Amino acid sequence: MNPADQISGLSEGLGYLVDDRYLLHDPGARHPESPKRLIAIHQALQQFRAGHRWQPLQARKASLEELELVHHPFHVQRIEQAASRAPAYLDLDTSVSAESYTTALLAAGGVFECVDTLFSGKLRRVFAFIRPPGHHAAQEIARGFCLFNNVALAAAYARAKHRIERVAIADFDVHHGDGTQSCFYSTPHVLYISTHQFPFYPGTGDFSETGKGEGKGYTLNFPLPEGTGDSGFVPIYSKIASAVLDQYKPQLILVSAGFDGHYKDPLGGLALTHAGYASAAASLILAAERCCAGKICFVLEGGYSLEALKDCSRAIMAEMQKQRPVESPVRESALFAEISRNAARFSRWKW
């Protein structure tokens, strides 16, 4: 059955953001973070655009003042200057074209628009299909295909503009979001939860990385060995992340939604399926309903199999449409039990 046909109950409160200007960021003909990814997203969205269930949102450029909520002015200037002499490389993996700076401004600003719409009360569940991705970008460093850290900026923006105390970020990209972690490692105001392949690029995200100072305990990492499938991944969200979010009580949930842990992805080494991602999304949506009046924003990160990118996007949007999303009843594997024990050794949270 087509996922769009499995709709029940929710007739409003859904939004998505996509902008053809995101096609203008071109890292190079052979680069995996290709404009073709956005074309695949457009194809995935076709079945959801009919009718009035989903509201399209419009991107805007982030301002320098907004970017400085996370990034140093020098970092912003460096990206602008690199684009002015494009093609140029910011590191071995991260290149820019002439329009990359403008596109990155629109990516960050697009997520700000999503946050504003959630706090306006007009929408409850939003998916921002942006590029370039962001979760490797730190305060002063662009790396790992990422220019500005869109999700970190959204968290800081939500706290500054909407005067909230607690934001939760869940990150299920195959790579650890080292940039996002570094932005909030010393604060209790942003809870960061990450599942990722380990050891793998960028080499961070072990169990023992839990924060420092006032932020001690507000970073929660679940490093997954190569080959981990749904039985090791899904219960982390349905059993652990759900319990932690209930204790933390965020006022907004942001999701770094990377699909490069899918078994078809050419860069990752996990064995996840679109059903596994949909179940993780369902757990996070249900937590948002309990904790923050449903306010949740999924933000595209990685995912380099075009087929998997479409399948995962459709599967998550299908869950977003349901009045009560469905968590997959997967058997908890021995690997999950081991991960749970190891994480609990370092955690301030109970599950």
C-alpha positions as CSV (number, residue, x, y, z in Angstrom):
1,M,0.0,0.0,0.0
2,N,1.2,3.5,-0.8
3,P,2.3,5.3,2.5
4,A,0.1,8.3,1.5
5,D,-2.9,6.0,1.6
6,Q,-2.3,5.0,5.2
7,I,-3.5,8.3,6.7
8,S,-5.6,8.5,9.8
9,G,-7.0,11.3,11.7
10,L,-4.7,14.3,11.5
11,S,-6.2,16.9,9.1
12,E,-4.0,19.9,9.9
13,G,-0.8,20.9,11.6
14,L,1.6,19.5,8.9
15,G,4.2,21.4,7.0
16,Y,7.2,20.9,4.7
17,L,9.8,23.3,3.4
18,V,11.7,22.8,0.2
19,D,13.2,25.4,-2.1
20,D,14.6,25.1,-5.6
21,R,17.3,27.5,-4.7
22,Y,18.9,24.7,-2.6
23,L,19.8,23.2,-6.0
24,L,22.3,26.0,-6.5
25,H,24.8,24.6,-4.0
26,D,27.0,22.4,-6.2
27,P,30.0,20.8,-4.4
28,G,31.1,19.2,-7.7
29,A,30.1,16.6,-10.3
30,R,31.3,13.5,-8.2
31,H,30.4,14.8,-4.8
32,P,27.8,12.7,-2.9
33,E,26.0,15.7,-1.5
34,S,24.6,16.4,-4.9
35,P,21.7,18.6,-6.1
36,K,20.2,15.3,-7.3
37,R,19.3,14.7,-3.7
38,L,16.8,17.6,-3.8
39,I,15.4,16.3,-7.1
40,A,14.8,13.0,-5.4
41,I,13.0,14.8,-2.5
42,H,10.7,16.5,-5.0
43,Q,9.8,13.1,-6.4
44,A,9.1,11.8,-2.9
45,L,6.9,14.8,-2.1
46,Q,4.6,14.5,-5.1
47,Q,2.2,12.1,-3.4
48,F,1.9,14.4,-0.4
49,R,1.3,17.7,-2.2
50,A,-2.3,16.8,-3.3
51,G,-5.1,18.1,-1.2
52,H,-4.8,20.4,1.7
53,R,-3.2,18.2,4.4
54,W,0.4,19.6,4.0
55,Q,1.2,23.3,4.1
56,P,4.3,24.4,2.1
57,L,6.6,26.8,3.8
58,Q,8.9,29.4,2.3
59,A,12.6,29.7,3.0
60,R,14.3,33.0,3.8
61,K,17.9,34.1,4.3
62,A,19.3,33.9,7.8
63,S,20.8,37.2,9.0
64,L,24.3,37.7,10.2
65,E,23.0,38.4,13.7
66,E,21.0,35.1,13.6
67,L,24.1,33.1,12.4
68,E,26.1,34.6,15.3
69,L,23.8,32.8,17.7
70,V,26.1,29.8,17.1
71,H,28.8,30.8,14.6
72,H,31.8,33.1,15.0
73,P,31.7,36.1,12.5
74,F,35.0,34.9,11.1
75,H,33.4,31.5,10.2
76,V,30.6,33.3,8.3
77,Q,33.0,35.5,6.5
78,R,35.2,32.6,5.5
79,I,32.3,30.8,3.8
80,E,31.2,34.0,2.0
81,Q,34.8,34.6,0.8
82,A,35.2,31.0,-0.3
83,A,32.0,31.2,-2.4
84,S,33.3,34.4,-4.0
85,R,36.3,32.6,-5.4
86,A,34.5,29.3,-6.1
87,P,35.1,26.5,-6.7
88,A,36.9,26.3,-3.4
89,Y,37.5,23.8,-0.6
90,L,36.9,24.4,3.1
91,D,38.3,21.0,3.9
92,L,39.0,17.8,1.9
93,D,35.3,16.9,1.8
94,T,33.6,20.3,1.9
95,S,33.6,22.4,-1.2
96,V,31.6,25.4,-2.3
97,S,30.3,26.9,-5.6
98,A,29.4,30.5,-6.3
99,E,25.9,30.2,-4.9
100,S,26.8,28.1,-1.8
101,Y,26.9,31.0,0.7
102,T,23.5,32.2,-0.4
103,T,22.1,28.7,-0.3
104,A,23.5,28.1,3.1
105,L,21.8,31.3,4.4
106,L,18.5,30.0,2.9
107,A,19.0,26.6,4.6
108,A,19.5,28.1,8.0
109,G,16.7,30.7,7.4
110,G,14.4,27.9,6.2
111,V,14.6,26.1,9.5
112,F,14.0,29.4,11.4
113,E,10.8,29.7,9.4
114,C,9.8,26.2,10.5
115,V,10.5,27.1,14.1
116,D,8.5,30.3,13.9
117,T,5.5,28.4,12.4
118,L,5.6,25.8,15.1
119,F,5.5,28.5,17.8
120,S,2.8,30.4,16.0
121,G,0.5,27.4,16.7
122,K,-0.3,27.0,13.0
123,L,1.6,23.8,12.6
124,R,2.7,21.0,14.9
125,R,4.9,18.8,12.7
126,V,7.3,20.1,10.0
127,F,9.9,18.6,7.7
128,A,12.6,20.9,6.4
129,F,14.2,19.5,3.2
130,I,17.2,21.7,3.1
131,R,20.8,21.5,1.8
132,P,23.6,21.8,2.5
133,P,23.4,19.7,5.6
134,G,24.7,21.1,8.9
135,H,25.4,18.8,11.9
136,H,29.2,18.6,11.4
137,A,29.7,22.4,11.3
138,A,31.0,23.8,14.6
139,Q,31.2,27.4,15.8
140,E,34.2,28.2,13.7
141,I,34.6,25.2,11.4
142,A,32.9,24.0,8.2
143,R,33.5,20.3,7.6
144,G,31.9,17.0,6.5
145,F,29.8,18.6,3.7
146,C,28.4,21.1,6.2
147,L,28.7,24.9,6.1
148,F,26.3,26.3,8.9
149,N,24.9,24.1,11.6
150,N,21.2,24.4,10.7
151,V,19.8,22.4,13.7
152,A,22.1,24.0,16.2
153,L,21.1,27.4,14.9
154,A,17.4,26.4,15.1
155,A,17.8,25.4,18.8
156,A,19.6,28.7,19.6
157,Y,17.1,30.7,17.6
158,A,14.1,29.0,19.4
159,R,15.6,29.8,22.8
160,A,16.4,33.4,21.9
161,K,13.3,34.4,20.0
162,H,10.6,32.3,21.6
163,R,12.2,32.4,25.1
164,I,12.1,28.7,25.9
165,E,14.3,27.0,28.3
166,R,14.7,23.5,26.9
167,V,15.3,22.1,23.4
168,A,15.9,18.5,22.5
169,I,17.9,17.5,19.4
170,A,17.7,13.9,18.2
171,D,20.3,12.9,15.5
172,F,20.0,9.6,13.6
173,D,22.4,10.4,10.8
174,V,25.0,7.6,10.3
175,H,27.7,10.1,11.3
176,H,28.0,11.6,14.7
177,G,27.0,15.2,14.8
178,D,30.2,16.4,16.3
179,G,29.4,20.1,15.5
180,T,26.0,20.0,17.2
181,Q,27.5,18.3,20.2
182,S,30.3,20.8,20.5
183,C,27.8,23.8,20.4
184,F,25.9,22.6,23.4
185,Y,28.3,20.5,25.4
186,S,28.4,22.8,28.4
187,T,24.7,23.7,28.7
188,P,21.7,22.0,30.2
189,H,19.4,24.0,27.9
190,V,19.8,21.7,24.9
191,L,19.6,17.9,25.2
192,Y,21.5,16.1,22.4
193,I,20.8,12.5,21.7
194,S,22.7,10.7,18.9
195,T,22.7,7.3,17.3
196,H,25.5,6.8,14.8
197,Q,28.0,4.3,13.4
198,F,31.2,4.0,15.5
199,P,34.1,3.9,15.0
200,F,33.4,6.0,11.9
201,Y,33.8,9.6,10.6
202,P,34.2,12.0,12.5
203,G,35.5,9.7,15.2
204,T,33.5,11.2,18.1
205,G,30.4,10.1,19.9
206,D,31.5,7.4,22.4
207,F,29.3,6.6,25.4
208,S,31.6,8.6,27.7
209,E,30.9,11.9,25.9
210,T,28.1,13.2,28.1
211,G,28.8,16.9,28.4
212,K,30.8,19.0,30.8
213,G,30.2,21.6,33.5
214,E,26.5,22.5,33.7
215,G,26.0,20.5,30.6
216,K,27.2,17.2,32.2
217,G,24.6,14.5,31.4
218,Y,22.8,16.5,28.6
219,T,24.6,14.7,25.8
220,L,23.6,11.1,25.2
221,N,25.5,9.1,22.6
222,F,24.6,5.6,21.3
223,P,27.6,4.4,19.1
224,L,26.5,1.6,16.9
225,P,28.8,-1.1,15.4
226,E,29.0,-1.5,11.6
227,G,26.1,-3.7,10.4
228,T,23.6,-2.6,13.1
229,G,20.1,-3.1,11.8
230,D,16.6,-2.1,13.0
231,S,16.6,-4.5,16.0
232,G,19.5,-2.6,17.5
233,F,18.4,0.9,16.4
234,V,14.6,1.1,16.8
235,P,14.4,0.3,20.6
236,I,16.9,3.0,21.3
237,Y,14.2,5.5,20.3
238,S,11.1,3.6,21.6
239,K,12.6,2.5,24.9
240,I,15.4,4.9,25.8
241,A,15.0,8.2,23.9
242,S,11.3,8.3,24.7
243,A,12.0,7.8,28.5
244,V,14.7,10.4,28.5
245,L,12.6,13.0,26.7
246,D,9.7,12.4,29.1
247,Q,12.2,13.3,31.9
248,Y,13.7,16.3,30.2
249,K,10.4,17.7,29.0
250,P,11.7,19.7,26.1
251,Q,9.6,22.6,24.7
252,L,10.7,21.8,21.1
253,I,12.1,18.7,19.5
254,L,14.5,19.1,16.5
255,V,15.6,16.0,14.5
256,S,18.8,15.8,12.4
257,A,17.3,13.4,9.9
258,G,20.1,11.7,8.0
259,F,19.3,8.6,6.1
260,D,22.8,7.4,5.3
261,G,22.4,4.5,7.8
262,H,20.1,2.9,5.3
263,Y,21.4,-0.4,4.0
264,K,21.5,0.9,0.4
265,D,23.6,4.0,1.3
266,P,27.0,4.1,-0.5
267,L,28.8,5.9,2.4
268,G,27.4,4.3,5.6
269,G,27.9,0.9,7.1
270,L,24.7,0.3,9.0
271,A,21.8,-1.9,7.8
272,L,18.7,0.2,8.7
273,T,15.5,0.2,6.6
274,H,12.9,2.9,5.9
275,A,10.6,1.1,8.3
276,G,13.3,1.5,11.1
277,Y,13.6,5.2,10.4
278,A,9.8,5.6,10.4
279,S,9.6,3.9,13.8
280,A,12.3,6.1,15.3
281,A,10.4,9.1,13.9
282,A,7.2,7.8,15.4
283,S,8.8,7.5,18.8
284,L,10.0,11.1,18.6
285,I,6.6,12.4,17.3
286,L,4.8,10.7,20.2
287,A,7.3,12.2,22.7
288,A,6.6,15.6,21.2
289,E,2.9,15.1,21.7
290,R,3.5,14.3,25.4
291,C,6.1,16.9,26.1
292,C,5.7,20.0,23.9
293,A,2.2,20.1,22.4
294,G,3.5,18.2,19.4
295,K,6.1,20.7,18.2
296,I,8.7,18.8,16.2
297,C,10.8,19.7,13.2
298,F,12.7,17.1,11.1
299,V,15.7,18.6,9.3
300,L,17.4,16.8,6.4
301,E,21.0,15.9,6.9
302,G,22.7,13.1,5.0
303,G,21.5,10.2,2.8
304,Y,23.2,9.5,-0.5
305,S,21.2,6.7,-2.0
306,L,18.6,8.5,-4.0
307,E,16.2,5.5,-3.7
308,A,16.6,5.2,0.1
309,L,16.3,9.0,0.5
310,K,12.9,8.9,-1.2
311,D,11.7,5.8,0.7
312,C,12.8,7.2,4.1
313,S,11.3,10.6,3.5
314,R,8.0,9.1,2.4
315,A,7.9,6.7,5.4
316,I,8.5,9.5,7.9
317,M,6.0,11.8,6.3
318,A,3.4,9.0,6.4
319,E,4.0,8.7,10.2
320,M,3.7,12.5,10.5
321,Q,0.2,12.3,9.0
322,K,-1.1,9.8,11.5
323,Q,-2.9,11.0,14.6
324,R,-0.9,8.4,16.5
325,P,2.2,7.2,14.7
326,V,3.2,3.6,15.0
327,E,6.4,2.3,16.6
328,S,7.6,-1.0,15.0
329,P,7.3,-4.0,17.3
330,V,10.9,-5.2,16.6
331,R,12.5,-7.8,18.8
332,E,15.1,-6.2,21.1
333,S,18.4,-7.7,20.1
334,A,21.4,-8.7,22.3
335,L,23.2,-5.7,20.7
336,F,20.5,-3.3,22.0
337,A,20.7,-4.7,25.5
338,E,24.5,-4.2,25.4
339,I,24.1,-0.7,24.1
340,S,21.6,0.1,26.8
341,R,23.8,-1.2,29.6
342,N,26.8,0.8,28.3
343,A,24.9,4.0,27.9
344,A,23.4,3.6,31.4
345,R,26.8,3.5,33.0
346,F,27.4,7.2,32.0
347,S,23.9,8.5,32.0
348,R,22.0,10.7,34.5
349,W,18.7,9.5,33.0
350,K,16.7,6.4,33.8
351,W,15.1,4.0,31.4
